[in-house]
């Protein structure tokens, strides 16, 4: 999932990733006002709290580190691909 925002809206893109990392397709796009997005986050936090009360704490995964571009990728980005 990717999250982007402007002053007026939040955009969540949910991706389908196959075994081929280049075969990513958009599964769903959710566009929300900041006020409604805050309600969504509160609902998710409430449900996670209820889940952990019933089943125990959920381990936080290690943060995903952005890939460092190779020299070849850096060179090709000069041309827009």
C-alpha positions in Angstrom: 0.0 0.0 0.0 1.2 3.5 -0.7 -0.2 6.6 0.9 -0.1 10.1 -0.5 -1.8 13.3 0.5 -2.5 16.9 -0.4 -4.1 19.5 1.7 -7.5 18.4 0.5 -7.3 14.6 0.4 -5.5 11.4 1.3 -5.0 8.8 -1.4 -4.3 5.1 -0.5 -3.3 2.8 -3.3 -3.5 -0.9 -2.6 -1.2 -3.0 -4.8 -1.2 -6.6 -5.9 2.4 -7.9 -6.1 3.2 -11.2 -7.8 6.4 -13.2 -7.6 7.8 -11.0 -10.4 8.5 -7.6 -8.7 7.9 -5.8 -11.9 4.3 -7.2 -12.1 2.6 -4.8 -9.7 -1.1 -3.9 -10.4 -3.3 -1.5 -8.7 -6.0 -3.4 -6.7 -7.9 -0.5 -5.2 -7.6 3.2 -4.7 -9.2 5.0 -1.8 -9.5 8.8 -1.8 -10.6 10.4 1.5 -10.9 13.8 3.1 -8.5 14.4 5.9 -11.3 14.4 8.4 -12.7 11.1 7.3 -9.1 9.6 7.0 -8.6 10.5 10.7 -11.9 8.5 11.5 -10.6 5.6 9.5 -7.3 5.6 11.4 -9.2 5.7 14.7 -11.4 2.8 13.7 -8.3 0.8 12.7 -6.6 1.6 16.0 -9.7 0.6 18.0 -10.0 -2.7 16.1 -6.3 -3.5 16.6 -6.6 -2.8 20.3 -9.6 -5.2 20.5 -7.7 -7.8 18.5 -4.7 -7.6 20.8 -6.9 -7.8 23.9 -8.3 -11.1 22.6 -5.2 -12.7 20.9 -2.2 -10.9 22.4 0.2 -8.3 21.1 1.0 -8.1 17.4 4.7 -7.8 16.7 5.7 -4.8 14.7 7.7 -5.7 11.6 11.0 -4.2 10.9 10.7 -1.0 8.8 11.1 -1.5 5.1 14.3 0.2 3.8 14.1 1.9 0.4 16.2 0.1 -2.2 19.5 1.9 -3.1 19.5 2.4 -6.9 22.3 0.7 -8.8 24.5 2.7 -11.1 22.6 1.4 -14.1 19.3 2.5 -12.5 20.7 5.9 -11.7 21.9 6.3 -15.3 18.6 5.2 -16.8 16.6 7.6 -14.6 18.3 10.5 -16.4 16.2 9.5 -19.4 12.9 9.0 -17.6 12.9 5.2 -17.4 
